[in-house]
Amino acid sequence: MNKNMSLELSRYKQIYGEEFEIPERENVWTVRVNILKISLYDFEQIARQKGWDLENVPWVENTFWIKTNDILSKTIEHSLGYFFSQNASSLVPALVLDPKPDEIILDLSAAPGAKTTQTAAMMKNSGVIIANDITPERLKALRGNLQRCGVINTIVTKTFGEIYFKKGLKFSKILLDAPCTGTGTMNPRILQETSESGINMLSNLQKRLIESAAKMLEKDGVLIYSTCSLEPEENEEVVNFAVEKFGLSVEKTKIRKLNFIPGLTEWKKRFDDFLSDAVRILPTEKTEGFFVCKLRY
């Protein structure tokens, strides 16, 4: 282990405890069956015919860890939109959002569309999702995934998320899966290249994004804030900012059978005690590290 990795490990032991070690990734795919295109039964029949070894992800329906030598992203089933490959941890924000048919939902930083397509499936392709992003290549991926997965209830917009509130729109449900360092992926390159200045730069962007989201949230509305970062500056500090500046309250997040620890209530400074109701998903052999927090006006 090089010096940078040792420094990161020491930092994460402060968050997750002295027993924390950087996990070795299992060679498995995680796929969410796209019930807009195929039934769970039919997908399981195809998987058995192809010899894919399926294991249910315990905290979410229609999702499997799959062991196979096939490159699933190059299969005809992927091209037809029968499934979406995404890490099991990234399924949690949409679960906590709990979208319902006929609702109008804002996905403020949507590309490449994993959570957007998941939300559309949970809404049974009814209601409206406004899926926003800014980068042309990411928007291209978003549109491609929406089309591949048969999503028809989504409008794609291109606006800087931090000024989206200037459109004057209001929403009862907003998902902000914010741009982040991605340290929760436990990718060695990301861990080595992540710097304190980079973390602080993203933290400032995330605060502008959550400010925009807060200004668009209706009374009694729900905002889900999430990242695939392990860094408190990108997670608890950002939520604490929203709580202090905009009067949002943190609600307890409960996901059965999910391995997680509570959010931190202190990191370099004291946070609101209710930050412990947020969720830090543990990085493991099969799951990326993730932060999810449910906020309400």
Secondary structure, 3 states (H helix, E strand, C coil): CCHHHHHHHHHHHHHHCCCCCCCCCCCCEEEEECCCCCCHHHHHHHHHHHCCEEEECCCCCCEEEEECCCCHHHCHHHHCCCEEECCHHHHHHHHHHCCCCCCEEEECCCCCCHHHHHHHHHCCCCCEEEEEECCHHHHHHHHHHHHHCCCCCEEEEECCHHHHHHHCCCEEEEEEECCCCCHHHCCHHHHHHCCHHHHHHHHHHHHHHHHHHHHHEEEEEEEEEEECCCCHHHCHHHHHHHHHHHCCEEECCCCCCCCEEECCCECCCECCHHHHHCEEECCCCCCCCEEEEEEEC
